[in-house]
Amino acid sequence: MFVNQKLMGCLNVATKRVLNFLWLNLDLPALADPEDGTIRQPLPPKYIETVRKSARAHPTTDVVLWVDSKRLTGRQMEFLRKSIETNRSNAKVKDLRTIPAYDQDELYNEPETNAEWRSCGQSSLIWRQVDAAKVLISLQGDYDQAFFSDLDHAHFGVTSPKVQAMLKKHGLMIGSYSDSGDLSIENQLWGFQRRRRDFFNAYYGEALVEAHNGNNAWSKLVSKVELELVRNESIPLAEICLPIAADGTKAEQPGHESRDGYNRSTPSTISNVDLTRMFNARSRRRDRPVSKSACKKAPVVAKKFEAA
């Protein structure tokens, strides 16, 4: 009985964490798959590797990539799930459409039709959708600590002493885009404990209003942090801001004609042959260690993901 009580005590103090990522494609509904059996690349391959590496680096943390199933074909969804989840038990692909607040809001039910979506000071529809949805996904699930990161900032450590010290002292941390250590409030990265959930719940309401009004939600986070945390609670920015630079990867839509946001790129596809080989190889390897010989038989794209 003593042992069982001790074990139960350990279970009770275990911290439940989630690290959320987000990817939205431009088209809604998704364009049909090409008739030659290929699929359009749903997101940059590097980002698939990023999710898998994050899952490996944080084995006790749920690592979730949120996508919109209406912006992807069935085969694209299957590709993402197999690419990210195989042999990574804590990595999951989840559908934004399972969140009623997302599925029913008109903001998320409009396609991005601006071929130059990158060149509008991040006020294009796709940016506004992303900046609101990233707050919403952070509020999903029953977790002691919830994190969100843009995919090009995912190299931070969820359980690092610095991050955990910020959460322990103030209940939250905010990313600060910087190479020099100078602090700024950004919306590319954050984490919070249960006691700060109301802060982000309120921020979602403000972010959604801003998005509907044609504005980016970043400025609302800046004013909210400065007013409620710095001024009202007298928290120094240095105690909640984590300086972290991006990994140099720019967001793009590899399977879309407007992949770079300047309307001058051709879409990338994944061949039917590579898809079949990858899916078959992953089915054979599921729940088993990956052998070197199996890796040699898989296509290059699959081998890259397995190495992550």
C-alpha positions in Angstrom: 0.0 0.0 0.0 2.9 2.4 0.8 4.4 1.8 -2.6 1.1 2.4 -4.4 0.6 5.7 -2.5 4.1 6.8 -3.3 3.6 6.0 -7.0 0.3 7.9 -7.0 2.1 10.9 -5.5 4.6 10.9 -8.3 1.8 10.7 -10.9 0.0 13.6 -9.2 3.0 15.9 -9.3 3.9 15.1 -13.0 3.6 18.3 -15.1 1.4 17.9 -18.2 2.8 20.0 -21.0 1.9 20.7 -24.6 3.9 22.5 -27.3 1.6 23.7 -30.1 2.6 24.5 -33.7 0.3 25.9 -36.4 0.1 25.7 -40.2 -2.6 27.2 -42.4 -2.7 26.7 -46.2 -4.0 29.5 -48.4 -6.8 27.7 -50.3 -10.1 27.0 -48.7 -11.4 24.5 -49.8 -8.2 22.8 -50.8 -7.4 22.4 -54.4 -7.9 18.9 -55.7 -4.9 16.6 -55.9 -3.3 16.4 -59.4 -4.6 13.6 -61.5 -1.2 12.0 -61.9 -1.3 10.7 -58.3 1.0 13.3 -56.8 0.1 15.7 -54.0 1.1 19.3 -53.6 3.6 19.7 -50.8 1.4 20.8 -47.8 4.1 22.6 -45.9 7.9 23.1 -46.1 9.7 19.8 -45.4 12.0 21.5 -43.0 9.0 22.3 -40.8 8.0 18.6 -40.7 11.5 17.9 -39.4 11.1 20.7 -36.9 8.0 19.1 -35.4 9.6 15.7 -35.2 12.8 17.1 -33.6 10.8 18.9 -31.0 8.9 15.7 -30.1 12.2 13.9 -29.8 13.8 16.7 -27.7 10.7 16.8 -25.3 9.6 13.2 -24.9 7.3 13.9 -22.0 5.6 16.8 -23.7 2.7 16.5 -26.2 3.9 18.1 -29.4 1.0 19.1 -31.7 0.8 20.4 -35.2 -2.6 22.1 -35.8 -3.8 22.2 -39.4 -7.1 23.0 -41.1 -8.5 19.9 -42.8 -10.6 22.0 -45.2 -7.4 23.6 -46.5 -5.9 20.1 -47.2 -6.9 17.2 -49.3 -7.3 13.8 -47.6 -4.0 12.6 -49.1 -2.2 15.6 -47.8 -3.6 15.0 -44.3 -2.5 11.4 -44.5 1.0 12.4 -45.7 1.3 14.9 -42.7 0.1 12.4 -40.2 2.4 9.6 -41.4 5.4 12.0 -41.8 5.0 13.5 -38.3 3.5 10.8 -36.1 5.4 7.6 -37.2 7.7 6.5 -34.4 7.0 9.7 -32.5 4.4 8.7 -29.9 4.1 12.2 -28.5 3.8 14.0 -31.8 0.3 14.5 -33.2 -1.4 16.3 -36.1 -4.7 17.8 -35.0 -7.5 19.4 -37.0 -8.5 23.0 -36.2 -12.0 22.1 -37.4 -12.5 20.1 -34.2 -12.5 23.4 -32.3 -16.0 24.9 -32.5 -14.7 28.5 -32.0 -12.5 28.0 -35.0 -14.9 26.1 -37.2 -17.8 28.5 -36.7 -16.0 31.8 -37.0 -16.2 33.6 -40.4 -12.6 34.8 -40.1 -11.3 31.2 -40.6 -13.8 30.4 -43.3 -12.3 32.8 -45.9 -9.6 31.8 -48.4 -6.5 34.0 -48.9 -6.8 35.3 -52.4 -4.0 37.9 -52.3 -1.2 36.5 -54.5 1.2 38.8 -52.7 0.2 37.9 -49.2 3.7 38.4 -47.8 4.0 42.1 -48.8 1.2 43.7 -46.8 2.9 44.3 -43.5 1.4 41.1 -42.1 -2.1 42.4 -42.4 -3.0 40.0 -45.2 -5.9 37.7 -44.3 -3.6 34.6 -43.8 -1.4 36.5 -41.3 -4.5 37.7 -39.4 -5.9 34.2 -39.3 -2.7 32.7 -38.1 -2.1 35.3 -35.4 -5.6 34.8 -33.9 -5.6 31.0 -34.3 -2.2 30.6 -32.5 -3.8 32.0 -29.3 -6.9 29.7 -29.7 -4.8 26.5 -30.0 -2.8 27.5 -26.9 -6.1 27.3 -24.9 -6.9 23.7 -26.0 -6.6 20.7 -23.7 -6.1 20.2 -20.0 -2.5 21.1 -19.4 -0.4 22.4 -16.5 1.8 24.3 -19.0 0.8 25.2 -22.5 3.3 26.5 -25.1 3.0 27.9 -28.6 5.9 28.5 -31.0 6.1 29.6 -34.6 7.9 26.8 -36.5 11.0 28.9 -37.1 11.4 29.5 -33.3 10.9 25.9 -32.2 14.5 25.4 -31.1 13.9 26.7 -27.6 13.7 24.3 -24.7 10.3 23.9 -23.1 11.8 22.4 -20.0 15.0 24.6 -19.9 15.9 26.1 -16.5 15.3 29.7 -17.9 11.9 28.9 -19.3 10.8 27.0 -16.2 12.1 29.7 -13.9 9.9 32.3 -15.7 6.8 30.2 -15.4 7.5 29.4 -11.8 7.9 33.0 -10.8 5.3 34.8 -13.0 3.3 32.0 -14.6 4.2 32.9 -18.2 6.9 33.7 -20.6 6.9 35.6 -23.9 9.3 35.3 -26.9 11.5 38.2 -27.7 12.9 38.3 -31.2 16.5 39.3 -30.7 20.1 38.4 -31.6 21.6 40.9 -29.2 19.7 40.4 -26.0 17.6 43.6 -26.4 14.1 42.8 -25.3 10.9 43.2 -27.3 7.5 41.7 -27.0 6.7 39.4 -29.8 3.9 36.9 -30.6 6.0 34.1 -32.1 6.5 32.3 -28.8 4.9 32.0 -25.4 4.2 29.6 -22.6 1.9 29.8 -19.5 0.7 27.9 -16.5 -2.9 27.3 -15.6 -3.0 30.4 -13.4 -2.3 32.6 -16.5 -4.9 31.0 -18.7 -7.3 33.9 -18.2 -4.7 36.3 -19.5 -4.5 34.4 -22.8 -8.2 33.8 -23.0 -8.8 37.5 -22.8 -6.0 38.1 -25.4 -7.8 35.7 -27.8 -10.9 37.8 -27.7 -8.9 41.0 -28.4 -6.9 39.3 -31.1 -10.0 38.0 -32.8 -11.5 41.5 -32.9 -8.3 42.9 -34.3 -8.2 40.3 -37.0 -11.9 41.0 -38.0 -11.0 44.7 -38.2 -8.2 43.9 -40.7 -5.3 44.3 -38.2 -2.5 42.1 -36.9 -2.9 41.0 -33.3 0.7 41.6 -32.3 0.1 45.2 -31.1 -2.6 44.0 -28.7 -0.2 41.5 -27.0 2.4 44.3 -26.6 -0.1 46.7 -25.0 -1.6 43.9 -22.8 1.8 42.8 -21.5 3.0 46.4 -20.9 -0.3 47.5 -19.1 -1.2 44.4 -17.1 2.1 42.7 -16.4 4.8 45.5 -16.5 2.7 48.4 -15.1 0.1 46.8 -13.0 2.1 43.8 -11.6 5.5 45.6 -11.8 7.1 42.6 -13.6 10.4 43.5 -15.4 10.4 42.4 -19.0 13.7 40.6 -18.4 11.9 38.2 -16.1 9.2 37.1 -18.7 10.8 37.8 -22.1 13.0 35.1 -23.7 15.3 36.5 -26.4 15.4 33.9 -29.3 16.2 34.4 -32.9 14.4 32.6 -35.8 16.3 29.7 -37.5 16.4 31.6 -40.8 13.5 29.8 -42.4 10.8 31.9 -44.0 7.2 30.9 -44.2 6.2 29.7 -47.6 3.4 27.7 -49.3 5.4 25.2 -51.3 2.4 23.5 -53.0 0.8 26.8 -54.1 1.3 29.0 -57.1 1.9 31.9 -54.7 4.3 29.9 -52.6 6.6 32.8 -51.7 4.0 35.5 -51.3 5.3 37.4 -54.4 3.4 35.4 -57.0 6.5 34.2 -58.8 7.1 30.6 -57.8 6.0 27.2 -59.1 4.3 24.7 -56.8 6.2 21.7 -55.4 4.7 18.2 -55.5 5.4 14.9 -54.0 5.4 12.0 -56.5 3.0 9.1 -56.2 5.9 6.7 -56.2 7.5 8.5 -53.2 4.2 8.6 -51.4 3.6 4.9 -51.9 7.1 3.9 -50.8 7.0 6.1 -47.8 3.6 5.0 -46.6 4.4 1.3 -47.1 7.8 1.7 -45.3 6.2 3.5 -42.4 3.5 0.9 -42.1 6.1 -1.9 -41.9 8.2 0.1 -39.3 5.3 1.2 -37.1 6.1 0.5 -33.4 9.5 -1.0 -34.4 13.0 0.4 -34.4 14.1 1.8 -37.8 16.9 -0.3 -39.3 19.6 1.0 -41.6 18.5 -1.3 -44.4 14.9 0.0 -44.1 16.1 3.6 -44.4 18.0 2.8 -47.5 14.8 1.5 -49.2 12.8 4.6 -48.3 12.8 7.7 -50.5 15.0 10.6 -49.5 12.1 12.7 -48.1 11.1 9.9 -45.8 14.6 9.2 -44.7 15.0 12.9 -43.7 11.9 12.7 -41.5 13.1 9.5 -39.8 16.4 11.1 -38.9 14.7 14.0 -37.1 
